[in-house]
Amino acid sequence: VGIAPLRALAEELTTEPRAPQDVVYVERYTDTPLFAREVDALARESGLRVLHLPGHRRGPDSWLGSGVGAISDLDALRAWVPDIAERDVYVCGPAGWTDLVRRDLTGAGVPPHRIHLETFGW
């Protein structure tokens, strides 16, 4: 499950001194988010901003859930995190899905050295 390492990373990042909302935790899930209580507690305690993206993937060329609407994946990413090109981004998930995320991160101007991927297969 891709969320497990990111949940641990979010906890570590939110214990370091930083401005509120400096860490954005994007959680895409089909039915019920894993570690919901823990992530909600991190958000309350540290100012972690959590973006919930529920629903089945919109299609084979999308990494977003069906609840997002008609906006493109890239445009949604830019709207949610306008300064995404200036951030380090950590992504964990199945290889095909992370390839789609990387495509949009690159399209949003995130340099390759700031994209950190962990992939797995089923």
Secondary structure as the mmCIF struct_conf table of DSSP 4:
data_model
#
loop_
_struct_conf.conf_type_id
_struct_conf.id
_struct_conf.beg_label_comp_id
_struct_conf.beg_label_asym_id
_struct_conf.beg_label_seq_id
_struct_conf.end_label_comp_id
_struct_conf.end_label_asym_id
_struct_conf.end_label_seq_id
TURN_TY1_P TURN_TY1_P1 GLY A 2 GLY A 2
HELX_RH_AL_P HELX_RH_AL_P1 ILE A 3 THR A 15
BEND BEND1 GLU A 16 GLU A 16
TURN_TY1_P TURN_TY1_P2 PRO A 20 GLN A 21
BEND BEND2 VAL A 23 VAL A 23
STRN STRN1 VAL A 24 TYR A 29
BEND BEND3 THR A 30 THR A 32
TURN_TY1_P TURN_TY1_P3 LEU A 34 PHE A 35
HELX_RH_AL_P HELX_RH_AL_P2 ALA A 36 SER A 46
STRN STRN2 ARG A 49 PRO A 54
BEND BEND4 GLY A 55 HIS A 56
STRN STRN3 ARG A 57 ARG A 57
BEND BEND5 ARG A 58 GLY A 59
TURN_TY1_P TURN_TY1_P4 PRO A 60 ASP A 61
BEND BEND6 LEU A 64 LEU A 64
STRN STRN4 GLY A 65 GLY A 65
HELX_RH_3T_P HELX_RH_3T_P1 SER A 66 VAL A 68
BEND BEND7 ALA A 70 ILE A 71
HELX_RH_AL_P HELX_RH_AL_P3 ASP A 73 TRP A 80
TURN_TY1_P TURN_TY1_P5 PRO A 82 ASP A 83
HELX_RH_3T_P HELX_RH_3T_P2 ILE A 84 GLU A 86
BEND BEND8 ARG A 87 ARG A 87
STRN STRN5 VAL A 89 PRO A 94
HELX_RH_AL_P HELX_RH_AL_P4 ALA A 95 GLY A 107
TURN_TY1_P TURN_TY1_P6 ALA A 108 GLY A 109
HELX_RH_3T_P HELX_RH_3T_P3 PRO A 112 ARG A 114
STRN STRN6 ILE A 115 PHE A 120
#
